[in-house]
Amino acid sequence: MHRRCRTQAAIDCRRALDEPVVPENDLTSCPVTSLTACAELGPDDRCEAPLHPADAFFWDRLHAGDYAAIPDVLARLEAGLAESPDDPSLERHVAWTHVWRLGEVARGTAGAAAVAQSFGQLRPRFARAVALNPGEPRVLGFLAAVTYVEGTALGDAARVAEGDRLLAEAVAAWPEFNYFSAATVRARLPRESAGFQLGIEQMWRNVDVCTGAVVDRTQPDFDVVLSRETRVGRLRACFDSWIAPFNTHGFFLHMGDMLVKDGQVATGVRVYETARRMPRYDRWPYRDVLEARIAGAADNAAGFNDPSGPKIMSESPFACMGCHQAR
């Protein structure tokens, strides 16, 4: 099991939230976060790492938002695994490609057989990815999320509980990354449910650990987050990167959607407007979506809770691309 490791800022945040901080929660006891290729590059940097051709194709198609290429992406990754069956990068990218297919199923272009294939493959592939990436909190977070989602879809309370347990472990290992993962899987739940309310709190706690302090829940100041921008360590998950070129923009769109769904319209709009101040906003492929969200926030407070109404980001055709599409 991963240790409950934190940066000092996150330790202080947990104290402010009246959560226990055990003695091992200091930098000297935290394992080093493993780095994947180009993990510390900025959004406009060029990845020069010697990637496997299938990995390079995965990133190229993901950054292009080319959902139609998913069958080809999977075929190339699986062919690579046939030659190198224990390659951790290829395995996690197979798993992530299945997440992409299911995460943006609202596009309506994936056939029933493809959707069923991905649903059946999702948890086993992430379980294997975890086995090949021991101690990698991001992969653990995805395994946790898909376990929770699978349990919810199947009405399997034991699997939901297992997902919850794994999510707590993943958040403890890398809160700056996995609070978002934990919140996202709860965003689709009914507004009045305890799970949805927990998801909102987890989004706030994600901001807290990125800020290094507990932010005001009604008049939040996000500017301090930008002042801490970095490409290294766990805090890098709070900012834009080569992996997620519009990470911050998508984060605030998603958070705003959850708040508006909860009826917190004014705070939701304030969160949406933060995305406007993010670097490179004029290049974000989904800025028109955000502008429409701001204009329609009052109506969406009801619409997001209507099964036939507009969908929040986690149920949309850009659930993944809001952060990952580069062009």
C-alpha positions, 0 to 999 in steps of 0.5 A, spaced: 500 500 500 502 506 498 504 511 503 500 517 505 505 522 502 504 529 502 508 535 500 509 540 506 504 545 503 499 539 503 500 537 510 499 544 512 492 543 508 490 537 511 491 540 518 487 546 516 481 541 514 482 537 520 485 531 517 490 526 521 497 527 519 501 521 520 509 522 522 511 519 515 508 524 511 514 528 510 518 529 504 524 524 506 519 518 507 515 519 500 517 515 494 520 518 488 514 519 483 516 515 477 517 519 470 514 517 464 517 520 457 516 527 456 513 528 463 516 534 465 515 538 458 511 544 458 505 544 453 509 547 447 515 543 448 517 538 443 517 531 446 524 528 443 524 522 447 525 515 443 518 513 444 516 506 441 512 507 435 506 505 438 506 510 443 508 515 439 502 514 435 498 514 441 500 521 443 499 524 436 492 521 435 490 523 442 493 530 442 489 531 435 483 529 438 482 523 433 477 519 436 476 515 430 483 513 430 482 509 436 481 502 433 488 503 429 491 506 436 489 499 440 491 495 434 498 498 434 499 498 441 497 491 442 502 489 436 507 492 440 505 488 446 505 482 442 513 483 441 514 486 448 509 483 453 511 487 459 512 494 456 509 498 462 508 504 457 504 500 452 500 497 457 498 503 460 496 506 453 492 500 451 488 501 458 488 509 457 485 508 450 480 504 452 478 510 457 478 515 452 473 510 448 468 510 453 470 517 456 467 520 450 462 515 448 457 521 447 460 522 441 456 516 438 461 514 433 463 507 437 459 501 435 456 497 441 461 491 440 467 496 441 464 499 447 463 492 450 470 490 448 473 497 452 468 496 458 470 488 458 478 490 457 478 496 462 479 494 469 483 488 467 488 492 463 489 497 468 490 491 473 496 489 469 498 496 468 499 497 475 502 490 476 507 493 471 508 500 474 508 498 481 508 505 486 505 509 480 500 513 483 497 515 476 495 508 474 493 506 481 488 512 480 485 510 474 484 503 476 481 505 482 476 510 478 474 504 473 473 499 478 468 504 481 465 506 475 464 498 473 461 497 480 456 503 479 454 501 472 453 493 474 450 495 481 455 491 484 456 494 491 462 490 493 466 493 487 464 500 488 467 499 495 473 496 492 473 502 488 473 507 493 478 504 497 483 504 491 481 511 490 483 513 497 489 510 496 491 513 490 489 520 493 494 519 499 499 517 494 499 523 489 493 528 491 495 533 486 493 528 481 488 523 484 483 528 487 481 530 480 480 522 478 476 521 484 472 527 483 470 525 476 467 519 477 462 522 482 460 527 477 455 523 474 452 522 480 445 525 482 446 532 485 443 530 492 447 524 493 453 523 498 457 521 492 456 527 488 457 532 494 464 528 496 466 529 488 465 537 489 469 537 496 474 533 492 475 538 487 476 543 492 481 539 495 485 538 489 485 546 489 487 546 496 493 542 495 495 545 488 495 552 492 498 550 499 492 553 503 485 552 504 481 556 499 475 560 500 469 555 497 465 561 495 470 567 493 476 563 491 482 566 489 486 561 484 491 566 482 496 563 487 496 557 484 499 560 477 504 563 482 507 556 484 507 553 476 512 548 476 514 542 471 517 537 476 515 533 482 508 532 484 505 539 483 506 539 476 500 535 475 496 542 477 499 545 471 499 545 463 504 540 460 506 536 454 501 530 456 495 535 458 496 541 454 490 545 456 490 541 463 488 547 467 483 550 462 479 543 462 480 542 470 476 549 471 471 547 466 469 541 469 469 544 476 465 549 474 460 544 471 460 540 477 458 547 481 453 549 477 450 542 477 450 543 484 446 550 484 452 554 486 451 558 479 455 564 482 461 560 484 461 556 478 461 562 473 467 565 478 471 558 476 469 558 469 472 565 468 478 563 471 479 558 465 479 565 461 485 567 465 489 561 464 495 561 459 494 560 451 486 561 452 486 563 445 488 557 443 484 552 447 480 548 442 474 548 447 474 556 449 467 556 445 464 551 450 466 555 456 464 561 453 457 558 452 457 555 459 458 562 462 452 565 458 448 559 460 450 558 467 443 559 470 439 555 465 444 549 466 443 549 473 437 545 472 439 543 465 445 539 468 440 535 472 435 533 467 437 527 463 435 530 457 438 536 458 445 539 456 451 534 459 457 536 464 464 535 461 465 528 464 459 526 460 460 530 454 464 528 447 470 532 450 471 529 457 478 527 455 479 532 450 478 538 454 485 537 457 488 533 452 487 536 445 493 540 443 490 542 436 
